[in-house]
């Protein structure tokens, strides 16, 4: 039985309207990056930015071209650690939040 809505569209809509889900997306992106699945981490981070912030707003904060940021987080992108940390810093400012990492 085919789905009536595109999966990615459904996820993006939920992230825009559900703060807990949106924060979980960011946490999952960070977790994937830290555990070595960089491609998945970049993909989730890209979806998070699209849903929660927008590449235009993020690029204005970072003084970078939005398409450059999109390519950086795309399948063939290779962001530097500085670029990733700059993105996380900007997210914290824009969303007025603090990213905390807990050890289990």
C-alpha positions in Angstrom: 0.0 0.0 0.0 1.6 3.3 -1.0 2.0 6.1 1.5 -0.2 9.1 1.0 2.5 11.6 2.0 6.2 11.7 1.3 8.0 10.6 4.4 10.5 13.5 4.4 7.7 16.0 4.1 5.9 14.4 7.1 9.1 14.5 9.2 9.7 18.2 8.2 6.2 19.2 9.1 6.4 17.5 12.5 9.7 19.1 13.2 8.3 22.5 12.5 5.4 22.0 14.9 6.8 19.8 17.6 9.7 21.3 19.6 10.5 18.0 21.4 10.7 16.2 18.1 12.8 19.0 16.6 15.3 18.9 19.6 15.5 15.1 19.2 16.5 15.6 15.6 19.3 17.8 16.6 20.4 15.4 19.3 20.4 12.5 16.9 22.4 14.5 14.3 25.1 15.2 16.9 25.0 11.7 18.2 25.5 10.3 14.7 28.4 12.7 14.0 30.1 11.7 17.3 29.7 8.0 16.7 31.2 8.2 13.3 28.2 8.1 10.9 29.1 11.4 9.4 26.8 11.0 6.4 23.7 10.3 8.4 24.6 13.0 10.9 25.0 15.6 8.1 21.7 14.5 6.6 19.8 14.8 9.8 21.4 18.2 10.6 20.5 19.4 7.1 16.9 18.4 7.7 16.9 20.0 11.1 18.2 23.3 9.7 15.5 23.2 6.9 12.8 22.6 9.5 13.9 24.7 12.4 15.9 27.6 11.1 16.4 27.9 7.3 19.7 28.0 5.5 19.1 31.6 4.6 19.0 32.7 8.3 21.9 30.4 9.3 24.0 31.7 6.4 23.4 35.3 7.4 24.6 34.6 11.0 27.7 32.8 9.7 28.4 35.2 6.9 28.4 32.3 4.4 26.5 31.6 1.2 23.4 29.4 1.9 24.2 27.1 -1.0 27.7 26.6 0.4 26.2 25.5 3.7 23.8 23.2 1.9 26.6 21.6 -0.1 28.8 21.3 3.0 26.0 19.2 4.7 25.1 17.3 1.5 26.2 13.7 0.6 29.5 14.8 -0.9 30.2 17.6 1.5 33.1 17.6 3.9 32.6 20.2 6.6 35.5 21.1 8.8 35.1 20.7 12.5 35.2 24.5 12.8 32.3 24.8 10.4 30.3 22.3 12.3 31.0 24.0 15.6 30.1 27.4 14.1 26.8 25.9 13.0 26.1 24.4 16.4 27.0 27.8 18.0 24.6 29.6 15.7 21.8 27.1 16.4 22.2 27.7 20.1 22.0 31.5 19.6 19.0 31.3 17.2 17.0 28.8 19.2 18.1 30.4 22.6 19.2 27.0 23.8 22.3 25.2 25.1 23.4 21.9 23.7 24.4 19.6 26.6 26.2 16.3 26.1 25.6 13.7 28.8 27.7 10.7 29.4 26.0 7.4 30.1 
